[in-house]
Amino acid sequence: MDAIPLTLILADDHGIIREGVASFCKARPEVSLLGQCSDGQEALDMILARNPDFAVLDLDMPKLSGLEVIRRVREAGSKTRLIVLSITRDQSTIRELFRSGADAYVLKDGPSRHIFDAINYVRDGGQYLTPLLRRESIEGKDDLQKAEPDPLATLSKREFAVFSLLVDGVRPKDIAAALGISPKTVDTYRSNVMRKLKIDSVAGLVRFAIQRNIHQTSGKAPN
């Protein structure tokens, strides 16, 4: 039985970009494009009326900016996951987007697959930042002053599954097959696991697992 596709709305005031992303989405059977629009007010109305799983939003749109759409969607209590697609690399702007409720940030000058990397990552409970930017560069002083949580607790269920298989010696292509994701997505999870655990090699992950007495083959995050 085929999985029910994720529903998505696309908002961008640049027709060429919007149509290009829409065509890319329509070619993916796991996504159902509910609609597209060219301004922020229409995007807000469409999200609240249709309640899609995801909305891909341009940052600079007429009537309402992407940031204002995010704020109003969150104020309305909507659970739609919000992916911002933009050209800006401004640290303070990206930081404010995440603080206001964005789930992912993707650069327009990056590969189209990053949109689907973001969808998969956010669906599994993560917060996605394009790998073309360093997360450390957008973390504010307030974030750095907070007490560090247990790094394992910061991993999503899918990240922990990838971590478990990696330390058990499973090859990335076999991890992709086992979890039903692409090798590129495995690479994204692996890089995020290493960043969150502050470990720069698979050998380091294995040592970490041994030190924490983690049963690598369980695939379950610790309580």
PyMOL CGO cylinders between C-alpha atoms (Angstrom):
from pymol import cmd
from pymol.cgo import CYLINDER

trace = [
    CYLINDER, 0.00, 0.00, 0.00, 1.45, 3.35, -1.06, 0.3, 1, 1, 1, 1, 1, 1,
    CYLINDER, 1.45, 3.35, -1.06, 2.18, 5.90, 1.64, 0.3, 1, 1, 1, 1, 1, 1,
    CYLINDER, 2.18, 5.90, 1.64, -0.07, 8.95, 1.79, 0.3, 1, 1, 1, 1, 1, 1,
    CYLINDER, -0.07, 8.95, 1.79, 1.86, 11.85, 0.22, 0.3, 1, 1, 1, 1, 1, 1,
    CYLINDER, 1.86, 11.85, 0.22, 2.78, 14.88, 2.28, 0.3, 1, 1, 1, 1, 1, 1,
    CYLINDER, 2.78, 14.88, 2.28, 0.80, 17.99, 1.36, 0.3, 1, 1, 1, 1, 1, 1,
    CYLINDER, 0.80, 17.99, 1.36, 2.63, 21.19, 0.49, 0.3, 1, 1, 1, 1, 1, 1,
    CYLINDER, 2.63, 21.19, 0.49, 1.95, 24.83, -0.41, 0.3, 1, 1, 1, 1, 1, 1,
    CYLINDER, 1.95, 24.83, -0.41, 4.49, 26.96, -2.26, 0.3, 1, 1, 1, 1, 1, 1,
    CYLINDER, 4.49, 26.96, -2.26, 4.69, 30.76, -1.97, 0.3, 1, 1, 1, 1, 1, 1,
    CYLINDER, 4.69, 30.76, -1.97, 7.18, 32.88, -3.96, 0.3, 1, 1, 1, 1, 1, 1,
    CYLINDER, 7.18, 32.88, -3.96, 6.67, 36.13, -5.84, 0.3, 1, 1, 1, 1, 1, 1,
    CYLINDER, 6.67, 36.13, -5.84, 9.20, 35.18, -8.52, 0.3, 1, 1, 1, 1, 1, 1,
    CYLINDER, 9.20, 35.18, -8.52, 7.26, 33.18, -11.09, 0.3, 1, 1, 1, 1, 1, 1,
    CYLINDER, 7.26, 33.18, -11.09, 10.26, 31.43, -12.63, 0.3, 1, 1, 1, 1, 1, 1,
    CYLINDER, 10.26, 31.43, -12.63, 11.51, 30.20, -9.25, 0.3, 1, 1, 1, 1, 1, 1,
    CYLINDER, 11.51, 30.20, -9.25, 8.03, 29.24, -8.08, 0.3, 1, 1, 1, 1, 1, 1,
    CYLINDER, 8.03, 29.24, -8.08, 7.26, 27.26, -11.22, 0.3, 1, 1, 1, 1, 1, 1,
    CYLINDER, 7.26, 27.26, -11.22, 10.66, 25.60, -11.12, 0.3, 1, 1, 1, 1, 1, 1,
    CYLINDER, 10.66, 25.60, -11.12, 10.21, 24.43, -7.55, 0.3, 1, 1, 1, 1, 1, 1,
    CYLINDER, 10.21, 24.43, -7.55, 6.61, 23.40, -8.30, 0.3, 1, 1, 1, 1, 1, 1,
    CYLINDER, 6.61, 23.40, -8.30, 7.75, 21.26, -11.23, 0.3, 1, 1, 1, 1, 1, 1,
    CYLINDER, 7.75, 21.26, -11.23, 10.38, 19.62, -9.06, 0.3, 1, 1, 1, 1, 1, 1,
    CYLINDER, 10.38, 19.62, -9.06, 7.77, 18.91, -6.37, 0.3, 1, 1, 1, 1, 1, 1,
    CYLINDER, 7.77, 18.91, -6.37, 5.27, 17.48, -8.85, 0.3, 1, 1, 1, 1, 1, 1,
    CYLINDER, 5.27, 17.48, -8.85, 7.91, 14.98, -9.98, 0.3, 1, 1, 1, 1, 1, 1,
    CYLINDER, 7.91, 14.98, -9.98, 8.13, 13.57, -6.45, 0.3, 1, 1, 1, 1, 1, 1,
    CYLINDER, 8.13, 13.57, -6.45, 5.35, 11.07, -5.65, 0.3, 1, 1, 1, 1, 1, 1,
    CYLINDER, 5.35, 11.07, -5.65, 5.84, 11.51, -1.89, 0.3, 1, 1, 1, 1, 1, 1,
    CYLINDER, 5.84, 11.51, -1.89, 4.61, 15.12, -2.13, 0.3, 1, 1, 1, 1, 1, 1,
    CYLINDER, 4.61, 15.12, -2.13, 1.21, 16.49, -3.15, 0.3, 1, 1, 1, 1, 1, 1,
    CYLINDER, 1.21, 16.49, -3.15, 1.30, 20.17, -4.13, 0.3, 1, 1, 1, 1, 1, 1,
    CYLINDER, 1.30, 20.17, -4.13, -1.98, 21.69, -2.89, 0.3, 1, 1, 1, 1, 1, 1,
    CYLINDER, -1.98, 21.69, -2.89, -1.38, 25.14, -4.35, 0.3, 1, 1, 1, 1, 1, 1,
    CYLINDER, -1.38, 25.14, -4.35, 1.00, 27.99, -5.03, 0.3, 1, 1, 1, 1, 1, 1,
    CYLINDER, 1.00, 27.99, -5.03, 0.79, 31.74, -4.64, 0.3, 1, 1, 1, 1, 1, 1,
    CYLINDER, 0.79, 31.74, -4.64, 2.83, 34.91, -5.08, 0.3, 1, 1, 1, 1, 1, 1,
    CYLINDER, 2.83, 34.91, -5.08, 2.27, 37.03, -1.96, 0.3, 1, 1, 1, 1, 1, 1,
    CYLINDER, 2.27, 37.03, -1.96, 2.44, 36.62, 1.78, 0.3, 1, 1, 1, 1, 1, 1,
    CYLINDER, 2.44, 36.62, 1.78, -1.20, 37.35, 2.58, 0.3, 1, 1, 1, 1, 1, 1,
    CYLINDER, -1.20, 37.35, 2.58, -2.38, 34.72, 0.12, 0.3, 1, 1, 1, 1, 1, 1,
    CYLINDER, -2.38, 34.72, 0.12, 0.16, 32.29, 1.57, 0.3, 1, 1, 1, 1, 1, 1,
    CYLINDER, 0.16, 32.29, 1.57, -1.17, 32.89, 5.09, 0.3, 1, 1, 1, 1, 1, 1,
    CYLINDER, -1.17, 32.89, 5.09, -4.79, 32.48, 3.99, 0.3, 1, 1, 1, 1, 1, 1,
    CYLINDER, -4.79, 32.48, 3.99, -3.97, 29.30, 2.08, 0.3, 1, 1, 1, 1, 1, 1,
    CYLINDER, -3.97, 29.30, 2.08, -2.05, 27.73, 4.98, 0.3, 1, 1, 1, 1, 1, 1,
    CYLINDER, -2.05, 27.73, 4.98, -4.81, 28.44, 7.49, 0.3, 1, 1, 1, 1, 1, 1,
    CYLINDER, -4.81, 28.44, 7.49, -7.56, 27.29, 5.13, 0.3, 1, 1, 1, 1, 1, 1,
    CYLINDER, -7.56, 27.29, 5.13, -5.93, 24.13, 3.77, 0.3, 1, 1, 1, 1, 1, 1,
    CYLINDER, -5.93, 24.13, 3.77, -3.69, 23.12, 6.70, 0.3, 1, 1, 1, 1, 1, 1,
    CYLINDER, -3.69, 23.12, 6.70, -0.91, 21.52, 4.62, 0.3, 1, 1, 1, 1, 1, 1,
    CYLINDER, -0.91, 21.52, 4.62, 1.83, 19.40, 6.15, 0.3, 1, 1, 1, 1, 1, 1,
    CYLINDER, 1.83, 19.40, 6.15, 4.45, 21.82, 4.80, 0.3, 1, 1, 1, 1, 1, 1,
    CYLINDER, 4.45, 21.82, 4.80, 4.67, 25.32, 3.34, 0.3, 1, 1, 1, 1, 1, 1,
    CYLINDER, 4.67, 25.32, 3.34, 7.69, 26.55, 1.40, 0.3, 1, 1, 1, 1, 1, 1,
    CYLINDER, 7.69, 26.55, 1.40, 7.91, 30.33, 1.78, 0.3, 1, 1, 1, 1, 1, 1,
    CYLINDER, 7.91, 30.33, 1.78, 9.99, 33.00, 0.11, 0.3, 1, 1, 1, 1, 1, 1,
    CYLINDER, 9.99, 33.00, 0.11, 11.36, 35.51, 2.60, 0.3, 1, 1, 1, 1, 1, 1,
    CYLINDER, 11.36, 35.51, 2.60, 10.66, 38.70, 0.61, 0.3, 1, 1, 1, 1, 1, 1,
    CYLINDER, 10.66, 38.70, 0.61, 7.06, 38.75, -0.67, 0.3, 1, 1, 1, 1, 1, 1,
    CYLINDER, 7.06, 38.75, -0.67, 4.47, 41.50, -1.25, 0.3, 1, 1, 1, 1, 1, 1,
    CYLINDER, 4.47, 41.50, -1.25, 1.80, 42.26, 1.39, 0.3, 1, 1, 1, 1, 1, 1,
    CYLINDER, 1.80, 42.26, 1.39, 3.38, 40.07, 4.07, 0.3, 1, 1, 1, 1, 1, 1,
    CYLINDER, 3.38, 40.07, 4.07, 7.00, 38.97, 4.37, 0.3, 1, 1, 1, 1, 1, 1,
    CYLINDER, 7.00, 38.97, 4.37, 7.86, 35.35, 4.95, 0.3, 1, 1, 1, 1, 1, 1,
    CYLINDER, 7.86, 35.35, 4.95, 8.83, 36.23, 8.53, 0.3, 1, 1, 1, 1, 1, 1,
    CYLINDER, 8.83, 36.23, 8.53, 5.42, 37.83, 9.19, 0.3, 1, 1, 1, 1, 1, 1,
    CYLINDER, 5.42, 37.83, 9.19, 3.66, 34.82, 7.66, 0.3, 1, 1, 1, 1, 1, 1,
    CYLINDER, 3.66, 34.82, 7.66, 5.59, 32.54, 10.04, 0.3, 1, 1, 1, 1, 1, 1,
    CYLINDER, 5.59, 32.54, 10.04, 4.66, 34.66, 13.05, 0.3, 1, 1, 1, 1, 1, 1,
    CYLINDER, 4.66, 34.66, 13.05, 0.96, 34.74, 12.17, 0.3, 1, 1, 1, 1, 1, 1,
    CYLINDER, 0.96, 34.74, 12.17, 0.82, 31.03, 11.36, 0.3, 1, 1, 1, 1, 1, 1,
    CYLINDER, 0.82, 31.03, 11.36, 2.33, 30.22, 14.74, 0.3, 1, 1, 1, 1, 1, 1,
    CYLINDER, 2.33, 30.22, 14.74, 0.04, 32.69, 16.52, 0.3, 1, 1, 1, 1, 1, 1,
    CYLINDER, 0.04, 32.69, 16.52, -2.90, 30.88, 14.93, 0.3, 1, 1, 1, 1, 1, 1,
    CYLINDER, -2.90, 30.88, 14.93, -1.67, 27.59, 16.38, 0.3, 1, 1, 1, 1, 1, 1,
    CYLINDER, -1.67, 27.59, 16.38, -1.14, 25.92, 13.01, 0.3, 1, 1, 1, 1, 1, 1,
    CYLINDER, -1.14, 25.92, 13.01, 1.04, 22.79, 12.98, 0.3, 1, 1, 1, 1, 1, 1,
    CYLINDER, 1.04, 22.79, 12.98, 2.11, 23.29, 9.36, 0.3, 1, 1, 1, 1, 1, 1,
    CYLINDER, 2.11, 23.29, 9.36, 5.89, 22.90, 9.11, 0.3, 1, 1, 1, 1, 1, 1,
    CYLINDER, 5.89, 22.90, 9.11, 7.43, 26.02, 7.57, 0.3, 1, 1, 1, 1, 1, 1,
    CYLINDER, 7.43, 26.02, 7.57, 10.42, 25.96, 5.22, 0.3, 1, 1, 1, 1, 1, 1,
    CYLINDER, 10.42, 25.96, 5.22, 11.96, 29.28, 4.19, 0.3, 1, 1, 1, 1, 1, 1,
    CYLINDER, 11.96, 29.28, 4.19, 13.53, 29.45, 0.72, 0.3, 1, 1, 1, 1, 1, 1,
    CYLINDER, 13.53, 29.45, 0.72, 15.64, 32.57, 0.27, 0.3, 1, 1, 1, 1, 1, 1,
    CYLINDER, 15.64, 32.57, 0.27, 18.89, 34.07, -1.02, 0.3, 1, 1, 1, 1, 1, 1,
    CYLINDER, 18.89, 34.07, -1.02, 19.91, 35.85, 2.18, 0.3, 1, 1, 1, 1, 1, 1,
    CYLINDER, 19.91, 35.85, 2.18, 22.82, 34.65, 4.27, 0.3, 1, 1, 1, 1, 1, 1,
    CYLINDER, 22.82, 34.65, 4.27, 22.28, 37.33, 6.92, 0.3, 1, 1, 1, 1, 1, 1,
    CYLINDER, 22.28, 37.33, 6.92, 22.84, 35.71, 10.30, 0.3, 1, 1, 1, 1, 1, 1,
    CYLINDER, 22.84, 35.71, 10.30, 20.45, 37.86, 12.32, 0.3, 1, 1, 1, 1, 1, 1,
    CYLINDER, 20.45, 37.86, 12.32, 17.63, 37.38, 9.80, 0.3, 1, 1, 1, 1, 1, 1,
    CYLINDER, 17.63, 37.38, 9.80, 18.00, 33.59, 9.77, 0.3, 1, 1, 1, 1, 1, 1,
    CYLINDER, 18.00, 33.59, 9.77, 18.21, 33.53, 13.56, 0.3, 1, 1, 1, 1, 1, 1,
    CYLINDER, 18.21, 33.53, 13.56, 14.96, 35.51, 13.83, 0.3, 1, 1, 1, 1, 1, 1,
    CYLINDER, 14.96, 35.51, 13.83, 13.22, 33.17, 11.38, 0.3, 1, 1, 1, 1, 1, 1,
    CYLINDER, 13.22, 33.17, 11.38, 13.98, 30.16, 13.58, 0.3, 1, 1, 1, 1, 1, 1,
    CYLINDER, 13.98, 30.16, 13.58, 13.05, 32.01, 16.76, 0.3, 1, 1, 1, 1, 1, 1,
    CYLINDER, 13.05, 32.01, 16.76, 9.72, 32.97, 15.20, 0.3, 1, 1, 1, 1, 1, 1,
    CYLINDER, 9.72, 32.97, 15.20, 8.84, 29.37, 14.33, 0.3, 1, 1, 1, 1, 1, 1,
    CYLINDER, 8.84, 29.37, 14.33, 10.50, 28.39, 11.05, 0.3, 1, 1, 1, 1, 1, 1,
    CYLINDER, 10.50, 28.39, 11.05, 11.36, 24.70, 10.82, 0.3, 1, 1, 1, 1, 1, 1,
    CYLINDER, 11.36, 24.70, 10.82, 13.92, 24.89, 8.01, 0.3, 1, 1, 1, 1, 1, 1,
    CYLINDER, 13.92, 24.89, 8.01, 16.02, 27.33, 6.02, 0.3, 1, 1, 1, 1, 1, 1,
    CYLINDER, 16.02, 27.33, 6.02, 17.11, 26.55, 2.44, 0.3, 1, 1, 1, 1, 1, 1,
    CYLINDER, 17.11, 26.55, 2.44, 19.14, 28.75, 0.09, 0.3, 1, 1, 1, 1, 1, 1,
    CYLINDER, 19.14, 28.75, 0.09, 17.80, 29.40, -3.39, 0.3, 1, 1, 1, 1, 1, 1,
    CYLINDER, 17.80, 29.40, -3.39, 21.28, 29.05, -4.87, 0.3, 1, 1, 1, 1, 1, 1,
    CYLINDER, 21.28, 29.05, -4.87, 21.64, 25.55, -3.44, 0.3, 1, 1, 1, 1, 1, 1,
    CYLINDER, 21.64, 25.55, -3.44, 20.58, 22.27, -5.10, 0.3, 1, 1, 1, 1, 1, 1,
    CYLINDER, 20.58, 22.27, -5.10, 16.85, 21.56, -5.34, 0.3, 1, 1, 1, 1, 1, 1,
    CYLINDER, 16.85, 21.56, -5.34, 17.26, 18.35, -3.36, 0.3, 1, 1, 1, 1, 1, 1,
    CYLINDER, 17.26, 18.35, -3.36, 17.89, 20.45, -0.24, 0.3, 1, 1, 1, 1, 1, 1,
    CYLINDER, 17.89, 20.45, -0.24, 14.14, 21.17, -0.15, 0.3, 1, 1, 1, 1, 1, 1,
    CYLINDER, 14.14, 21.17, -0.15, 13.42, 17.46, 0.18, 0.3, 1, 1, 1, 1, 1, 1,
    CYLINDER, 13.42, 17.46, 0.18, 16.30, 16.96, 2.60, 0.3, 1, 1, 1, 1, 1, 1,
    CYLINDER, 16.30, 16.96, 2.60, 14.60, 19.64, 4.71, 0.3, 1, 1, 1, 1, 1, 1,
    CYLINDER, 14.60, 19.64, 4.71, 11.17, 17.99, 4.42, 0.3, 1, 1, 1, 1, 1, 1,
    CYLINDER, 11.17, 17.99, 4.42, 12.55, 14.59, 5.48, 0.3, 1, 1, 1, 1, 1, 1,
    CYLINDER, 12.55, 14.59, 5.48, 14.60, 16.08, 8.30, 0.3, 1, 1, 1, 1, 1, 1,
    CYLINDER, 14.60, 16.08, 8.30, 11.78, 18.21, 9.72, 0.3, 1, 1, 1, 1, 1, 1,
    CYLINDER, 11.78, 18.21, 9.72, 9.27, 15.37, 9.37, 0.3, 1, 1, 1, 1, 1, 1,
    CYLINDER, 9.27, 15.37, 9.37, 11.49, 13.30, 11.66, 0.3, 1, 1, 1, 1, 1, 1,
    CYLINDER, 11.49, 13.30, 11.66, 11.50, 16.01, 14.31, 0.3, 1, 1, 1, 1, 1, 1,
    CYLINDER, 11.50, 16.01, 14.31, 14.60, 18.01, 13.40, 0.3, 1, 1, 1, 1, 1, 1,
    CYLINDER, 14.60, 18.01, 13.40, 15.23, 21.65, 12.58, 0.3, 1, 1, 1, 1, 1, 1,
    CYLINDER, 15.23, 21.65, 12.58, 16.99, 21.94, 9.22, 0.3, 1, 1, 1, 1, 1, 1,
    CYLINDER, 16.99, 21.94, 9.22, 19.59, 24.50, 8.20, 0.3, 1, 1, 1, 1, 1, 1,
    CYLINDER, 19.59, 24.50, 8.20, 21.06, 24.31, 4.71, 0.3, 1, 1, 1, 1, 1, 1,
    CYLINDER, 21.06, 24.31, 4.71, 24.51, 22.66, 4.83, 0.3, 1, 1, 1, 1, 1, 1,
    CYLINDER, 24.51, 22.66, 4.83, 25.77, 25.64, 2.81, 0.3, 1, 1, 1, 1, 1, 1,
    CYLINDER, 25.77, 25.64, 2.81, 25.75, 27.61, 6.08, 0.3, 1, 1, 1, 1, 1, 1,
    CYLINDER, 25.75, 27.61, 6.08, 27.35, 26.77, 9.41, 0.3, 1, 1, 1, 1, 1, 1,
    CYLINDER, 27.35, 26.77, 9.41, 24.86, 26.52, 12.26, 0.3, 1, 1, 1, 1, 1, 1,
    CYLINDER, 24.86, 26.52, 12.26, 27.38, 28.07, 14.63, 0.3, 1, 1, 1, 1, 1, 1,
    CYLINDER, 27.38, 28.07, 14.63, 27.32, 31.25, 12.54, 0.3, 1, 1, 1, 1, 1, 1,
    CYLINDER, 27.32, 31.25, 12.54, 23.61, 31.87, 13.24, 0.3, 1, 1, 1, 1, 1, 1,
    CYLINDER, 23.61, 31.87, 13.24, 23.51, 30.96, 16.93, 0.3, 1, 1, 1, 1, 1, 1,
    CYLINDER, 23.51, 30.96, 16.93, 23.15, 34.08, 19.04, 0.3, 1, 1, 1, 1, 1, 1,
    CYLINDER, 23.15, 34.08, 19.04, 24.87, 34.91, 22.30, 0.3, 1, 1, 1, 1, 1, 1,
    CYLINDER, 24.87, 34.91, 22.30, 21.74, 33.96, 24.23, 0.3, 1, 1, 1, 1, 1, 1,
    CYLINDER, 21.74, 33.96, 24.23, 21.89, 30.49, 22.71, 0.3, 1, 1, 1, 1, 1, 1,
    CYLINDER, 21.89, 30.49, 22.71, 25.56, 30.09, 23.61, 0.3, 1, 1, 1, 1, 1, 1,
    CYLINDER, 25.56, 30.09, 23.61, 24.90, 31.10, 27.22, 0.3, 1, 1, 1, 1, 1, 1,
    CYLINDER, 24.90, 31.10, 27.22, 22.25, 28.44, 27.79, 0.3, 1, 1, 1, 1, 1, 1,
    CYLINDER, 22.25, 28.44, 27.79, 23.22, 25.26, 29.60, 0.3, 1, 1, 1, 1, 1, 1,
    CYLINDER, 23.22, 25.26, 29.60, 24.21, 22.53, 27.19, 0.3, 1, 1, 1, 1, 1, 1,
    CYLINDER, 24.21, 22.53, 27.19, 21.67, 19.68, 27.07, 0.3, 1, 1, 1, 1, 1, 1,
    CYLINDER, 21.67, 19.68, 27.07, 22.67, 16.04, 26.93, 0.3, 1, 1, 1, 1, 1, 1,
    CYLINDER, 22.67, 16.04, 26.93, 23.81, 15.80, 23.29, 0.3, 1, 1, 1, 1, 1, 1,
    CYLINDER, 23.81, 15.80, 23.29, 22.00, 12.49, 22.82, 0.3, 1, 1, 1, 1, 1, 1,
    CYLINDER, 22.00, 12.49, 22.82, 18.74, 14.18, 23.83, 0.3, 1, 1, 1, 1, 1, 1,
    CYLINDER, 18.74, 14.18, 23.83, 19.16, 16.60, 20.93, 0.3, 1, 1, 1, 1, 1, 1,
    CYLINDER, 19.16, 16.60, 20.93, 19.03, 13.82, 18.34, 0.3, 1, 1, 1, 1, 1, 1,
    CYLINDER, 19.03, 13.82, 18.34, 15.76, 13.13, 16.57, 0.3, 1, 1, 1, 1, 1, 1,
    CYLINDER, 15.76, 13.13, 16.57, 14.57, 9.52, 16.32, 0.3, 1, 1, 1, 1, 1, 1,
    CYLINDER, 14.57, 9.52, 16.32, 15.83, 9.26, 12.75, 0.3, 1, 1, 1, 1, 1, 1,
    CYLINDER, 15.83, 9.26, 12.75, 19.20, 10.81, 13.68, 0.3, 1, 1, 1, 1, 1, 1,
    CYLINDER, 19.20, 10.81, 13.68, 19.59, 8.28, 16.48, 0.3, 1, 1, 1, 1, 1, 1,
    CYLINDER, 19.59, 8.28, 16.48, 18.72, 5.44, 14.10, 0.3, 1, 1, 1, 1, 1, 1,
    CYLINDER, 18.72, 5.44, 14.10, 21.42, 6.60, 11.67, 0.3, 1, 1, 1, 1, 1, 1,
    CYLINDER, 21.42, 6.60, 11.67, 23.87, 7.02, 14.57, 0.3, 1, 1, 1, 1, 1, 1,
    CYLINDER, 23.87, 7.02, 14.57, 23.14, 3.49, 15.83, 0.3, 1, 1, 1, 1, 1, 1,
    CYLINDER, 23.14, 3.49, 15.83, 23.66, 1.91, 12.44, 0.3, 1, 1, 1, 1, 1, 1,
    CYLINDER, 23.66, 1.91, 12.44, 26.83, 3.88, 11.77, 0.3, 1, 1, 1, 1, 1, 1,
    CYLINDER, 26.83, 3.88, 11.77, 28.48, 2.80, 15.01, 0.3, 1, 1, 1, 1, 1, 1,
    CYLINDER, 28.48, 2.80, 15.01, 27.42, -0.77, 14.29, 0.3, 1, 1, 1, 1, 1, 1,
    CYLINDER, 27.42, -0.77, 14.29, 29.46, -0.63, 11.08, 0.3, 1, 1, 1, 1, 1, 1,
    CYLINDER, 29.46, -0.63, 11.08, 26.60, -0.47, 8.60, 0.3, 1, 1, 1, 1, 1, 1,
    CYLINDER, 26.60, -0.47, 8.60, 27.54, 1.25, 5.33, 0.3, 1, 1, 1, 1, 1, 1,
    CYLINDER, 27.54, 1.25, 5.33, 25.69, 4.46, 4.39, 0.3, 1, 1, 1, 1, 1, 1,
    CYLINDER, 25.69, 4.46, 4.39, 24.09, 2.92, 1.31, 0.3, 1, 1, 1, 1, 1, 1,
    CYLINDER, 24.09, 2.92, 1.31, 22.77, 0.04, 3.42, 0.3, 1, 1, 1, 1, 1, 1,
    CYLINDER, 22.77, 0.04, 3.42, 21.50, 2.51, 6.03, 0.3, 1, 1, 1, 1, 1, 1,
    CYLINDER, 21.50, 2.51, 6.03, 19.63, 4.31, 3.25, 0.3, 1, 1, 1, 1, 1, 1,
    CYLINDER, 19.63, 4.31, 3.25, 18.03, 1.04, 2.13, 0.3, 1, 1, 1, 1, 1, 1,
    CYLINDER, 18.03, 1.04, 2.13, 17.15, 0.01, 5.69, 0.3, 1, 1, 1, 1, 1, 1,
    CYLINDER, 17.15, 0.01, 5.69, 15.50, 3.35, 6.54, 0.3, 1, 1, 1, 1, 1, 1,
    CYLINDER, 15.50, 3.35, 6.54, 13.93, 3.99, 3.15, 0.3, 1, 1, 1, 1, 1, 1,
    CYLINDER, 13.93, 3.99, 3.15, 15.79, 7.25, 2.54, 0.3, 1, 1, 1, 1, 1, 1,
    CYLINDER, 15.79, 7.25, 2.54, 18.36, 8.42, -0.01, 0.3, 1, 1, 1, 1, 1, 1,
    CYLINDER, 18.36, 8.42, -0.01, 22.13, 8.17, 0.54, 0.3, 1, 1, 1, 1, 1, 1,
    CYLINDER, 22.13, 8.17, 0.54, 22.25, 11.98, 0.38, 0.3, 1, 1, 1, 1, 1, 1,
    CYLINDER, 22.25, 11.98, 0.38, 19.76, 12.17, 3.24, 0.3, 1, 1, 1, 1, 1, 1,
    CYLINDER, 19.76, 12.17, 3.24, 21.89, 9.71, 5.23, 0.3, 1, 1, 1, 1, 1, 1,
    CYLINDER, 21.89, 9.71, 5.23, 24.83, 12.07, 4.67, 0.3, 1, 1, 1, 1, 1, 1,
    CYLINDER, 24.83, 12.07, 4.67, 22.75, 14.96, 6.01, 0.3, 1, 1, 1, 1, 1, 1,
    CYLINDER, 22.75, 14.96, 6.01, 21.76, 13.00, 9.12, 0.3, 1, 1, 1, 1, 1, 1,
    CYLINDER, 21.76, 13.00, 9.12, 25.35, 11.86, 9.68, 0.3, 1, 1, 1, 1, 1, 1,
    CYLINDER, 25.35, 11.86, 9.68, 26.73, 15.39, 9.46, 0.3, 1, 1, 1, 1, 1, 1,
    CYLINDER, 26.73, 15.39, 9.46, 24.06, 16.66, 11.86, 0.3, 1, 1, 1, 1, 1, 1,
    CYLINDER, 24.06, 16.66, 11.86, 24.72, 13.83, 14.33, 0.3, 1, 1, 1, 1, 1, 1,
    CYLINDER, 24.72, 13.83, 14.33, 28.44, 14.63, 14.27, 0.3, 1, 1, 1, 1, 1, 1,
    CYLINDER, 28.44, 14.63, 14.27, 27.74, 18.33, 14.72, 0.3, 1, 1, 1, 1, 1, 1,
    CYLINDER, 27.74, 18.33, 14.72, 25.36, 17.78, 17.64, 0.3, 1, 1, 1, 1, 1, 1,
    CYLINDER, 25.36, 17.78, 17.64, 27.69, 15.32, 19.37, 0.3, 1, 1, 1, 1, 1, 1,
    CYLINDER, 27.69, 15.32, 19.37, 30.74, 17.44, 18.46, 0.3, 1, 1, 1, 1, 1, 1,
    CYLINDER, 30.74, 17.44, 18.46, 32.49, 14.42, 16.96, 0.3, 1, 1, 1, 1, 1, 1,
    CYLINDER, 32.49, 14.42, 16.96, 34.27, 14.55, 13.61, 0.3, 1, 1, 1, 1, 1, 1,
    CYLINDER, 34.27, 14.55, 13.61, 34.59, 10.87, 12.62, 0.3, 1, 1, 1, 1, 1, 1,
    CYLINDER, 34.59, 10.87, 12.62, 32.70, 7.58, 12.67, 0.3, 1, 1, 1, 1, 1, 1,
    CYLINDER, 32.70, 7.58, 12.67, 35.48, 6.15, 14.85, 0.3, 1, 1, 1, 1, 1, 1,
    CYLINDER, 35.48, 6.15, 14.85, 34.75, 8.94, 17.32, 0.3, 1, 1, 1, 1, 1, 1,
    CYLINDER, 34.75, 8.94, 17.32, 31.06, 8.02, 17.25, 0.3, 1, 1, 1, 1, 1, 1,
    CYLINDER, 31.06, 8.02, 17.25, 31.95, 4.41, 18.06, 0.3, 1, 1, 1, 1, 1, 1,
    CYLINDER, 31.95, 4.41, 18.06, 34.09, 5.51, 21.03, 0.3, 1, 1, 1, 1, 1, 1,
    CYLINDER, 34.09, 5.51, 21.03, 31.25, 7.75, 22.22, 0.3, 1, 1, 1, 1, 1, 1,
    CYLINDER, 31.25, 7.75, 22.22, 28.77, 4.85, 22.00, 0.3, 1, 1, 1, 1, 1, 1,
    CYLINDER, 28.77, 4.85, 22.00, 31.08, 2.60, 24.02, 0.3, 1, 1, 1, 1, 1, 1,
    CYLINDER, 31.08, 2.60, 24.02, 31.63, 5.29, 26.66, 0.3, 1, 1, 1, 1, 1, 1,
    CYLINDER, 31.63, 5.29, 26.66, 27.87, 5.83, 27.01, 0.3, 1, 1, 1, 1, 1, 1,
    CYLINDER, 27.87, 5.83, 27.01, 27.17, 2.05, 27.05, 0.3, 1, 1, 1, 1, 1, 1,
    CYLINDER, 27.17, 2.05, 27.05, 24.80, 2.40, 24.11, 0.3, 1, 1, 1, 1, 1, 1,
    CYLINDER, 24.80, 2.40, 24.11, 23.57, -0.76, 22.47, 0.3, 1, 1, 1, 1, 1, 1,
    CYLINDER, 23.57, -0.76, 22.47, 24.25, 0.22, 18.90, 0.3, 1, 1, 1, 1, 1, 1,
    CYLINDER, 24.25, 0.22, 18.90, 21.90, -2.24, 17.22, 0.3, 1, 1, 1, 1, 1, 1,
    CYLINDER, 21.90, -2.24, 17.22, 18.81, -1.13, 19.16, 0.3, 1, 1, 1, 1, 1, 1,
    CYLINDER, 18.81, -1.13, 19.16, 18.03, 1.86, 16.93, 0.3, 1, 1, 1, 1, 1, 1,
    CYLINDER, 18.03, 1.86, 16.93, 16.10, 3.41, 19.83, 0.3, 1, 1, 1, 1, 1, 1,
    CYLINDER, 16.10, 3.41, 19.83, 16.95, 6.69, 21.46, 0.3, 1, 1, 1, 1, 1, 1,
    CYLINDER, 16.95, 6.69, 21.46, 17.59, 6.49, 25.20, 0.3, 1, 1, 1, 1, 1, 1,
    CYLINDER, 17.59, 6.49, 25.20, 14.95, 7.84, 27.58, 0.3, 1, 1, 1, 1, 1, 1,
]
cmd.load_cgo(trace, "trace")
